[in-house]
Amino acid sequence: MLVELKKLIEANPLFRDKLTFPAFKSSRLRTLINQSLNWQHQLCKNPRPNPDIKTLFTDHSCSPTANGARPPPTNGPLVGPIPKAGAFPPIGAHGPFQPVVSPSSGAIAGWMSSGNPSFPHAAAVAAGPPGLVQPPNAAAFLKHPRTPSGLDYQSADSEYLMKRIRTGQSDEVSFSGVALTPNVYSQDDLPKTMVRALNQGSNVMSMDFHPQQQTILLVGTNVGDICLWEVGSRERLAHKLFKVWDISAASMPLQSALLNDAVISVNRCVWAPDGLMLGVAFSKHIVQIYHYSPTGELRQHLEIDAHVGGVNDIAFAHPNKQLCVVTCGDDKMIKVWDTVAGRRQFTFEGHEAPVYSVCPHYKENIQFIFSTAIDGKIKAWLYDCMGSRVDYDAPGLWCTTMAYSADGTRLFSCGTSKDGESHLVEWNESEGAIKRTYSGFRKRSLGVVQFDTTRNRFLAAGDEFQIKFWDMDNTSMLIAVDADGGLPASPRLRFNKEGSLLAVTTSDNGIKILANSDGSRSIRMMESRAIDKNRGPYEPVNSKPLIVNALGPVGNAAIAPALERADRAPPAVSISSFGTMDSSRLVDVKPRISDDTDRIKAWRIPDIVDPSHLKVLRLTDAITAGKVVRLLYTNSGLALLALASNAVHKLWKWQRTERSPLGKATAYVAPQLWQPPSGTPMTNDINETKPAEESAACFALSKNDSYVMSASGGKVSLFNMMTFKVMTTFMSPPPAATFLAFHPQDNNIIAIGMEDSSIQIYNVRVDEVKTKLKGHQNRITGLAFSQTLNSLVSSGADAQLSVWSMDVWEKKKSRFIQAPAGRQSPLAGETRVQFHNDQTHILVVHESQIGIYDIRLECLRSWSPKDSLTAPISSAIYSCDGLLIYAGFCDGAIGVFDVDNLRLRCRIAPSAYIPSFSVSSNSAYAVVIAAHPSEPNQIALGMSDGAIHVVEPSSSDVESKRGATPSLDNGSIPSSSSNPSLSGQATELPSSR
């Protein structure tokens, strides 16, 4: 045990080279536990001389005395003097302590700690990548698990401790003039105001909001169809009727079921944690998986004949670092399928009745599944095929669903008995017992009551023709609302991720959207964008950051009570209650425009020369100088992070204002340059023998915006984005790191492209190189992961592309890009790669060309500089919706291309965005382009003179040009164009050479 503890501590990069371990004595572990118990008891609010400590799984607290008075601190064998603020208590002799009572055999903690040793490194569930400092072994199920970001969030008791010992200056990054106020919840935070009514046309069986695009709602019905709604504009983005995609591949039981009863219903529909896939479980045998693009398009991906009978629930999970779907059905089984090819990974048997719901989850790095059956049995499974770990009864002994709070620390269930008695309870995980039961339900509910959780604070359930709300810490009902009437007896409901919107089913085959003030603001913004029926593609809006992280809006920065985690997916399987279609209450539904030409509403002017056609914001600072060599938006879209050639990072953060109520990056509001209290910016280690300006610079940002990995010719540094402090450094040159990319499923795994042409797969947690990939002939200049294809694509200064398998890290394919006509072959120079949103097509960027390749490295189409854009290409990137490519040129021009055919849509002259531009004197150009993660028409340009320009089309230009100016796609150019040479630039097809 002591050896394992030592390995755990040494593996943490925060402690590396900072701790010296003495020789251990056999009694050391007992001493450490004894010290821990002393410390707990000293902090007890009602310390008593002889405490009865029964478990280490919860914080100790003595019961109060009979008269309620707090006894004075004692100095018995278990208790020392109370410490002064800022100091740790003295530890005296380690006397005997109360024996620790183990949890019952059915307790969750017990089966977690005895997990199968063959799975010591199970990965975290897909919605949030595991933290950078998580322990590698599944040793225990902690009451307060480490959050996905790798940062510890304190409980109320921990906060009591911290207030007593906290001293010194805060390390949190901030800027002057902004005060952070606590995030206090009230009833006003509940979405109670009805703001939208949507008519689905058939009985709604299941709903789920998109995890990032907060106003997109997925709906499944009793006739088997699914729809995507943009609830702000009332627009139906997609509608898919039920059909079996490949009847020839269907099993005989499924074919027989379809022949005998053609009626099929959606039992459950749910988004994947990253929002790029959705899954649908049907009442007969099958599940279907769709790919989703930010433009609202759904593409068929997988159809799985999953169960005999109905598939009652579906959820996404991430066992063993692979995105999977978990299903359950009438055949009493739970099955796990991979999402790449639909292969079955696990089958769990043990229920004696049809399985009603599943709830996959993880604590630390231990992954598991809760399941409930219609006989009221709750079971828990590890991904090891060793059977159920727990078996206990749900209140009501019938249909029950389970869900965790958004931060993953509290477990709830809601169910209804056959007699109509409903039960909403919170569970004590460590003992497998009910912690509290919430009151307020009708004595005999009509139908199975559905529930949901939000904000780590509130519960909601549909009962008695109302929506009832509870505070998680109070068993009494908080408030009930009827949404202006028209609800069924037990309405189905679903919160969006941030809790600002609540979707509720109605008795007339419709959906009502309830909102709080933030939700109403989002709805109004989306409604204002829907000017007419020719509205462009959906532009995602998040009225608050999806997770509380270091870069969230100032009003919420790092002070929310818990982290909103992306793996939140509580099952909500509902009982069918077929209703008749009522067309008399149809809401105006705007048709979805399918023509890409009409969907792109901006960049319709062929040649932008005048600054009046753009909104440009120039970001400069007087702190450091040096050209911008790397630039990206944070994943939340709230900030810009730049790396200059002198190895210094700069972070610009947008605040919430009346013009920008969401705090998102925009050219209309100036951001603040953030600095730590010390005033020392994030600065990379540099090579003593080579100036930073001459070294290859690279960085990568973790998905939760908490960490940045960066290098400028020296060691690779891992920075904490909240404090700007270096957490660790590694990989001393030579060779130097030239490109960095986080593994899409594990923040602990980094792909590092090296100056010596190798690629190192490095595990930060254990500080070791997992494998080294070789095959390039010059330094690595680009890396891109595809989770869908389970592949890594690399590019080098040798103009070579390679595809590597992420399973065994072996090369699958390699080829050199071809030189365009008139260019000497072979090519050389920096080559970049980026995957499209579909995770299958690759953008390849070289100074001589941009090209679209498939995973077989076949060039589908390419474009090379010519006509009005003749300078070498300096950078290029996909827009967030995948419809456009933005390219920078070494003469300062910017090109906007359509992805489908690589035709030049718009040329932006440098005079349009560079102030006081002069052809004779200007030499500045965009070294790097960054695309906003949710605004497809916004880009940021990192310039060779050190400036950064945030660029987007002027709002008046977008509206006035919509439908008025012909696109370059149709081959016609306005006669007033100042650059007629733009017309007729056809895509270059790859030659057969």
N, C-alpha and C positions, 0 to 999 in steps of 0.2 A: 504493500500500500504506500509506504513512504517513498519508494523508488518511483512509483507511478505519479505521486504528487509532485515530486521533484521534476519529472519530465514535463508535466503540465505547466509548471511555473517557468521552466526554461524555454518552453515553446512559445511563450507569450513575447511578442516583439517589444512590448513596453518594458519588460524586465531584462531584456537581453544585455549581457555585459554589465549589469548594474547590481547583481546579487551574488554574494559568495556563500556557498553552502558549507556549513561545518559538518563534521561527522555526526550522523544521527544515532541517537540512542533508541533502544527498543520501546521505551516508554514515551517517546516524543509525541506521538500522535495523541495519546491520552492527555498529555500536558496541554497540547494545543486546544483540544476540546474543552478541557477544564478552564483554560483562559477565556475561551469564547463564552462559556456559561457565566463566568464571573462578570464579563463585560455586559452581557445581556441583562443580568440581574441588577447591575449597577444602574442601568438605564430604565429599569422597570419603574412605572409610574406609581406603583403601590408595593415597594419592596417589603418583603416579610422575612423574618429570621430563618425560616425553614421552608424554602420554596419547593414546590412539587413540580419538577420539570419532567414532562412525559415524552417529549419529542423534540428533535432538532429540525423538523420540517416547518415549524412555525416559530415566530419570535415569542420568547417567553414573556409572560405578564402575570404577576401575582394577582389573585382576586382581592378586591378592597376589603378593608376591615368592616366589622359589623356596623360601626357608627359612621362609616364613610370617610373617616380621617386618614390621612396618609401617615403611616408610621415613620419614625425617623430611620435614616439609613443605618444598617447594622454592619458589623464587622466580623460576622461569623466566618466559617471556613469557606463559604461560597462567595462572600461579598467583601469588597475592599472599599476604601473611601471613594466618594464621588469625585470624578476628575474636574479640574477647572477647565473653562472654555479654552479650546485650542491645544489641550494636552491630553495624552493618553494616560489611563490610570496606572499606578504602580501595580505590578503583579507580585503577589506574595507567594508563599509556599503553595504548592499545588496539592491541596488536600483532596479528600474523596469527594465525589459529587454524586448526585442522584442518578440512579440507573436510567438509561434511556429506553423507553418502551417502544418497540418496533410497531409499525402500523399493522393493521389486520392483513390477513393473507389476500384479501380482495382489494386492498388499497392500491391506488394507482402507483404510488411511489415504489411499492414492492416490486410490481412487475416491470417497472421501468428500469430499476437498478439491476434486475436480473435478465436484462435483454441479451439476445443472442450475440456472443462475442464475434460472430462472423460478420457483423455489421458495425464495426467500431467507428466508421467515418461516414455514417449516413448524412446526406446533405439536407439542407433546410428546404421547407416547402416553397414552391415556386413563387410566390408573390413577393417575397423579400429575399434577397440574396443573403447568405449567412454573414455574420460579422467577421471582421478581420482578426479578432482576438478570441474567438470561441475555443473552448477546450476541445481536444480531439476525441475524447472518450465519453461515452454515455454512462456517466457514473451515477447520476441521481436526477430526480425530477424536482427542480427547485421551485420554491413558491414564487419567487420573482425571477423569471427567466431573463437571460440576456436578450435584448432586443435585436432585430435584424441588423441594425446599423453598427452593432458592436459596442454601443454606449450603454452604461448602466443608468436606469431611471429609478429614482428612489420611491419607496412606499411612504405612507404617512408616518410610520414608525421610524423609518430611516431618516425622514426629513426632521423628525424630532431630535434624532441624534445629531444630524448635520448642523442644526441651528445651535447646538451646544458647543460644537468644536470648530465651526467654520470661522476662519480668520483670513486676512490677506485680501489681495485684489483679485477680482474675477478675471479669468482668462478669456472670457467670451469676446469674440470679435464684435466691435461696435463702432459707431461714429457719433460725433458730438451732436447734441440737440435732440436726441431720441431717447425717450424713457420707455423701458419695458414694463408693462403692467401685467399682473397675474391674469391668467385666463380663467375666469370664474363663470360657471355655468348657471343658468337660470331657466325658468319655464319659457322665457322668450326665445331660447335656443331651439325649442322644439318646433318642427314644421307643422303648424296647425292651420294655416290660412290656405284655403283652396284657390289655386291660381290657374289651373288648367283642367279641362275635361276632354278626354280623347275617347272616340268611339272605335272599339276594336272590331265590332261586328260579330263576335262569337265569344263564348265564355272564357275568360282569362284564367289559366291554370297556374302560371308561374311567371315571375318577373325578376329582372336583375339589372341594376344600373351598371354602366361601363365603369371600370375601376379608375380610368383617367379622364375620359370625356364625360364629365359629371351630369350632363343633361341628356345623354343617350340611354334609352331604356329598351332592353330586350324583353319581348313578350312572347309566351307560348300559349296556345289555346286548346280547347277541347276538340277541335277538328283537325289538329295536327299541324297547323301552320305556325310560323314564327314571324315576328315583325320587329323592326328596329324603328323606334320613334325618337325624333329630336323634340323633346317635350317643350322646349322654349318656343320653337316656331310652329309646333303642331305638325311637323312634316314627317311623313312616313318614309324613312330612308330606304328600307328594304322590306320585301314581303316574300316569303318562301312557303309555297303550299307543300303539304306532305306528299312525298313519293319515295318509293324505294329506288335508290340510285342504280343499283345493279341487281335486278331480280334474279338473274341467272346464278348469282353467287349466294342467294338467300338459302337458308336451310329449309328442309322440308317442313319442320314445324312452323316456321314463319310463313312460308307460302300457304300452308293449310290454314293458319290463323287469318291471313288476309282474305282467303277465299270464303271462309265461314262467316267472318264479320269484318266488313270493310271499314268500320268506324275505328279510328285510331286517334289518341289524344296525346298531347304533350304532358308528361308528368313533371318534368323539371327542365329548365333551361338556365344556363349559368355561364358567365364569362370566365376565361382563364385569368389568372392574376395579372398578367401583363397586358391584357386587353387585345391580344392579337389573334385569339381563338375564342370560340364559344362552343359549348356542348349542349346537346338536346337529348333527353331521355324520353322515350315514347312508351305508350301503354302496351305495346306488343314488341317484345324481343330486342329491338335495335336502339342504338344511339348513333347520332350523326354529329360530326365535328366539322365546323366551318372555319376557314380563315377569314379574318376581318381586316379591312384597310381603313385608315382614318377618313376616307372619303365616303364611307358608308356601304361599301360593296362587300358582299359575302360570296366566298368561293368554296365549293365543295372540297373537303379534304379527306375525311375518313367516314366510312359507314361500317359499323361493327355489329354483328349479330351476337349480342352480349349475353342474353339470358333467355331461358325458356319461360314464356309468360311475359308479364309486364316488367319494364325497367323502372323502378320506383324512384331512384335518385341517381344523380351524377355530380361529381365534384372533381376539381383539379388538385393534384398534389405533385410532389417532387421527390419521390424516393430515389436514393442512389444517384442523385444528380441528373435525373432525366424527367422531363415533364410527362406526366401520366394523367389518365382519368381513372377515377374510382367509381364503380357502378355497383348497384345492388338490385335485387329483383325478387319476383315471386318464387323463384327456384331456391330461395333460402340461402343464396350465395352472395358474397362480395368478391368482385374481381377488379384487378388493376391492369390497365392497358397502356402501352406506350403510345404517344401521339405522333410518332413519325410514320410507322407502318401499321399501327393497330394490333401489334402483337400482345398476347396476354402475358403479363409478368408474374402475377400472383393470383391465387384463388383461395379464399378463406371460407371454410365450411364449419358449421357448428350451431347455427341458429336452427330452431325447430319450427319456425314459422316464417312466412314471407318477410324479407328484410325491407323496412319502411324508409330508412334514411341512413346516410353515412355522413361523418364529420371528420375528415382528415385534418391533422394538426401536427405541430411539433413543439417541443420544449427543449431548449439548448439544441443539441443536434440529434435528439431522439425523435424519430418520426413514428406516428401511430395513427390508427383509425378507430373512431368510435362508431358503432352501428347500433341501430334499434330495430326491433322486429314488432310485428303487430300483436305479439303475445306479451308485450311490455318488457322484454328482456333487453338489457343494454350490455354490449360486449365491447372489448377493446383488443386491438390486434397490432402487433409489430410486423414489419415487413420481413418475416423470417419463416413463414409457413409452419409455425410451431403451435398453432391453435390460439384460442382466445385467452387473454391474460386476466380479464375480470368478467364477472357475470353477476349482475344484480338487477333489481326490478326498478322500472320507471314508475313514478306516480301515475295512477290511472290504468296501468297495465294494458295499454292499447297503443294507439298511434302517437309517437313522440318524435320530435326533432331536437337536435342539440346544436348549440352554437357557442363560440367563444366571444368574449369581448374583443374589440378591435386590437388591443395590445396583447392579446393572447394569455392574459393572466387569470381570467375568470371564466368559468364554464357554467352555462345555463341550459335548461331544457324546458320545453313546453309541450304538453300533450293533453289529449282528451280521452276519457274512458268511454266504453260502449254505452254507459248510462248518461253521457253528456257532461260529466264533471271534468273541468279543465284545471290543469296544474301548471304553474310557472314557478320554477325553482332555480336556485343557485346551488351548485355542488361544491363540496369540500373535496378537492382532488386527492389530497394526501391520505384521506381516510375513506373515500368512496361513499360518503354520506351526504345527505341534504343539509346544506348550510342555512338556507332561509327559503321560505315559501311565501310567495306574493299573493295578496288577497285582492278581491275586487271583481271576480268573475261571476257571471250568471250561474245559478245553481245547475241548470241544465242547458249547456251550450248546444246550439244547432249547428252540427258539423264540427270538424276538427279545427281547433283554434291554431292560427299561425302567428309567429312572432318574429321579431328582429331586434338587433342591438345597434346602438350608435354612440359615438363620442366617448366610449369607455364609461358612460355615465347613465344612459337611459335605455329602458326596454319599452317595446311597444307590442301590443297584441290586438288582433281583431276579434271583438266579441260583442254581442248584444247590439248589432247594427252600429257599432261605434269603433273608434280607435282609442285604446286605453294605454296610458303612459305610466311608467314607474321610474323612480330614481333607483338605481341598482342597490343603494345602501338603505332603502326604506321599503318595507314590505307593503305599506299602504299605497293605494293607487294615487298617482299624482294628479292626473286630470284625464278627462275623456272628451273626445270631440266627435261630431257626427259628419264632418266634411260637407255641411249644407244638405245632408240627407241623401237618400238613394243608395245607401250601402246595404249589402246582404247581411244576413245574420252573423256570419263569421268571415268578414272580408280578408282577402289576402293582402299582404303589404310588403314593402321593401324600401329601406333607406338607400340613398346614394352614399358613396364612400364617406363624404364629409358630414353627413347628417343634415344637410340643408334642404333636401327634398325627400318627400315620402310618397311613393306610389301606392295607391289603394284601389282595389277592384270595386266595381259598382254592380248593382243588381240588373242593370240593363246592358250588359256586355261591354262595359266601358271601363275607363281608368280615370281616377282623379289624382291630380298632383297637388300635394300640400307642401307649403314652403315656409321657412322662417325668413328673416330679413335678408340674409345672404342669398338664400335660394331665390327669393323674389327679384333680387338684383340681377342674378344670373339669367333668370327667365326674361326680364325686361331687355337685357342686352342681346339675347338671342332673338327676341322678337323684333328689335330694332334693325337687326341685320336682314331679316326676311322682308325686304322692301316690296318685292313683287314675286310673281310665280316663276320668274327666271332666275331665282336665287342661285348663287354659286354653291360650291361645296361647303359642307359643314366645317365650321372653325371651332375647334374644341375650346371650351371655357371651363376653367376651374376657379370657383369663387374663393377657394382657399387652397393652400398647398395640400397635396394628397397625404403627405406625411409630415410630421413635425421634424424638421431637420435644421441644420445650421444655417441654411439659406432661405428659410421660410420668411413670410412677410413679417415686418417688424412687430406688428401687433401680436403675433403668435410665436415669436422666435424662441425656440428651445425652452418654453415654459409651460407648454400644455401638460396635463397630468400624465399623459401616456402617449406612446407612439402608435399612430394609425398604421396597422400592418396590412400589407397587400394580400395576405393569404386568407383574409376574412371571407368565408364563403359558407354561411350556415345553411343547411338544407332547409327547404321550404316546400316539401312535397304536399300536395293538397288533394282532398277528396273530390272526385268529379261531381259537379252539380250542373247538369246540362241546362242551358238556357236557350230561349228562342232569339233569333236575330231581329233586331229592331232598327229599321233604317230611318225612322222618323227623327232620330236625334243625332244624325251624322254631323260631325264637326268638319269644318273646312280643312281638308287635307291637301297640302300642296304637292303636286307630282314631283317625283325625283327626276332630275335631268340626267340622262345617261350619256349624253354626248360630251366627251372630254373638252371639246372646243368651247362649249358653253359653260362648262363647270369652272373653268379657270377665269375668274372675273377680273384679274389684274394683269399687268404687263401686256396690255393690248396695243400700246404705242410702239411701233417698230424701232424707232430710234429716239431715245431720251437724251437730249442735250441740255435742255433748260432745267435748272434746279426746281422750278415751280411744279414739275411733274413728280417730284419725289419729296418725301419727308425724311430728312437726314439729320442725325444727331452725332456730333463729333465728340468723342471722349478723349480727353488729354489729361495729363497730370504733370506736376512739376517735380515729382519724386525721382523718377528714373528716366533714362533715355535708352533707346535701342529699338530696333525694329521688332514688330510683333511676329513671332515665328510659330506660335500655336495659339488657337483661339477656339473656345466652345461655349455654348450656353449650358447652364446647369440643366439637369433633366426636368426640374420643375418649371423651367422657363422664367425664373425670377431673377437671374443674375448672369453675368458674363465673366468668364475666367480667361485671362490672357497670360501667356508666357513670353517674355521678351528675350532677345538674343543675349542679354547680360545676365540671364539665369534668374531674373526676378519675376514673381507672379503678381498680377493685379486682379482684384475682384471688384466688379461694379455691381451693386445691388439696387434694384428698384423698390421704392417704397409705395405703400398704398396712398393714393391721392384721389381727389374727386375725378380727375381725368383718367386715372388708372386705378379703379377700385380694387382690382385683383392683385395689384403689385407685380404684374407681369412685365417683362421687358418690352419697351415700346420706344419708338423714336420721338414720341410726343412729350415724354417726361424725362428729365435728366436724372440719372441714377447717382448714388453716392459711392465714392471709392472707399471701401472698407479697409480698416487697419486694426491690428491688435493693440491692446493697451500699451504694450512695450514700444510700439512704433516700428518694430522690425518686421518687414514684409517676409513672406515665404520666399526663400532664396535657395536655389539648388546648390549642391556641392559641385565644384568645378574641377577640371583636370589642371593640375599645376603646370603641366608641360604644354598645354594647348589652350589658348584663349577661348572663353565661352562663346564668343561671337563666331568662332570657326568650328565649333562643335555642333553635332546634330542634337537638337532639342526635341523632347517628346513628353507628353503627359497623357494620363487617362483618369477619368472621374468615375467613382463608384456609382452604381445605379441610384443609391439613396442620397447622393450628393454629400456624403459625410467625409469621404476621403479622396485625396488626389495623389496619384503616383506620378512622379515627375523626375526627369533627368536632363542635364545640360552638359554632357560630356564627362561628368564625374560619377559618383555613386548615385544609385536610384534612391530617392527620398520618398517616404510615405508621410504626408501631411494630414493633420486633423483640420478639416475645413471650419470647425467651430472656433478653434484657438489659434490656428495658423502655426501650430507647433509641429516639429518633426517628431513623429512617433518612432521611426526607425530608418536606418539606411542599410543598403546592401548592394551587392554586385559592384565591387570596386573595379575600375578599369585597369588595364586593358583586358578584354575589349569593352568599349563603352556601349551603353544601351542607346538604340536609335529609334525604337518604336515600342509603345506599351499598349496592351489591351487587357481588360479584365475578362475573365471567363464569364460567360453569360449566366451561369448558374451558381457560381461560387466566387465571392469576392476575395477568397484566400488564394485563388489560383490566378497567376498573371502570365500572359504570353509576352515575352520580352525579345524583341528583335535586336540583334547585336551588330556591331560594326564589323565583326569578322564573318558576317553572312549567315550565322547560325541563329536559331530561334530557341530560346530556353523557356521551358514550362516550369515556372517557379512557384513553390508553395510558401507563401509568406508566413503562415502560421508555424510551420516547423522549420523554416529557414533552410530549405533544400531545393535543389533543382531536380524536378521529377523526371524530366527527360530533355534531351537536346536534339533538335531537328536540323538536319543539314541537307543542302541541295541547291542553295543559291550560290552565286559566284561573286556577289558584291553585297554591301551592307543592306540590311532590311529597312525598307522605307514605308511599309504598310502592312497592317494586320487587321483582319475582320472575322468575327465569329458568326456562324449561322446555327442557332439552336435547333431550328427546324431540320436542317440537313446534317446536324451533328458534325460540322466541319469547320476548319480554320483555313482561311485563304490568306496567303502571304504574297507580298510583292517586294522587289528589291531594286537597287540602283542598276542592276543588270537588265532591267526591263523584263524580268521573268516573273510569271505567276505560278503559284503552287497551291494545291489543295491537299489538306491533311485531315485524316480521320481523328476526331476527338476521343474515340474509344481507345484506340491503341497507339495513337500519335504516329501514324505511318503515312507516307506520301501516297496519295491516290492519283494525282495527275499533275503535270507540269508542262508549261509552254512559254515561249517568248512572244511578246506582242509584236505585231508586224509593223514595219515602217510604212507610213503613208506614201503616196506617189510623190516623187521628187525629194524624198528624204533618204539619206544614206543608211544602209542596214549593215550590221545589226544596231539596234537602238541602245542607248545607255542613258542614265539619268534617273532622278527620283520618280518613282511610280507609286501611286496610291490606290487603295481599294476600299470600297464601301458596299455593304449589302443594302439592297432595296428593302422596303417594308415587307415585301412578300418573302424575304429571307432566301430567295432562290436566284435572283438576278444581281449581278455585281457591276458596280460602276468602277471602271478602270481609268485612271487619270495619269497622263504623261504630258510633258510639255508639247509633244507633237500631236496629241489626240485625246479625245474622250471616247470611251467605248462601253457598250453594254454587253456583258458576257453571261453565259449560264454556268452552272456548276461544273460542266464538262470542259469549261474554259474555251468554249466555242464563241467567237465574236458574232453577236447578233446584228449589231449596227455600230457605226463609229462616225465621228466627225473630226476633221482636222482644220486648223486655222486657215482662213481664206477670206477673200472679198473684204468686208468691213472689219473683220477681226483677223488680223494677220500675225499679231505678236504671239510669242510662245505662251502656253497656258501655265499659269502659276498655281492654280488651285481649282477644285470643283467639288460639289456636294449635292446630294439629293435634297429637295424640299421635304418637310416633315410628312406631307401627304403622298409623297412619291410620284407626283405628277410633273414636277419640274426638276431641272438641273441648273444650278447656278455655277458659272465658271468665271474665274478671274484671269486677266491677261496682263502680261508684263508691261504693257503701255498704259495701264490704269483702267482700261475698259472692263465692263462686266457683261457677260452674255447670259441670257435666260433662254433655256432650251426646253422643248417638250420632250418628255421621256419616251413617248411612244415611237417617235420617228427622228428624234434629235434634230428637228428643224429649229432654226433660230427664231425665237418668238419675239425677243426684245434685246436691243443693244443699249446699254447704259454708258454713255460717254463719261470720261473722268470729270469733265466740266460740270456734270450734273450733280456731283456729290463732293468734289474737292473744292473748297473755297478758294477764290482768286486763282483759279487754274490758268496756267499758261503753258502752251504746247512747248515753247522753247526752253522754259526753265523747270518745268515739272518733271520729276523722275520717280515720284511716289506711285506705288501700285499695290494691289491687294496680294500680300504674300499668302494669306490664308482666308478662307470664307467659312463662316459658321451659319448654320440654318437653325432658326427658332424651332423648338421641339413641338409646338402646337399652333404656331401662326405661319402658314405656308408662304405668305408673301413678305415675311421679314427675314432679313439676313444681317449679319455683322461682318465687317471687313477689317482684318488686321493688316495694317499698312507697313510698308517698308520704312516710313519715316517715324514709326512708333505710335501713330494715331490709330484710333479705332472709330469706324463709322457704322452706326446702326441705320439701316436703310429699309424703307418700305414705300410703296406707292402712296401718293397723297390720297386721302379719303375722297376728296371731291373728284379727283381724276378717275378713281375706281368706279364711282357711281355714274359719272357722266359718260364714261366709255363703255359701260356695260351694254352690250347688244348694239353698239353704234359703230365701233371700229372693227373691221374685218380682221380675223386672226391671220397670221402668216400661214397657218395650216392649209387654208383654202386657196392659196396661191395668188391672192389679190392684195395690192398694196395701195394705200391712199395716195392720191396724186400729190398731196402736200408733204409726203415723206421727204425728209432731207437726205435720205440715204437709199436710193433705189436699188443699190447693189445688194440689199438684204434679201430681195425676192429670189425665189428659185434655188435656195441652197438645199439641195437634196441630200439625204442621208447617204453616206458612203457604205456600201455593203462590203464585207470582208472579201478579199480576193481568195482564190483557191490555192494560192502559193503555199 
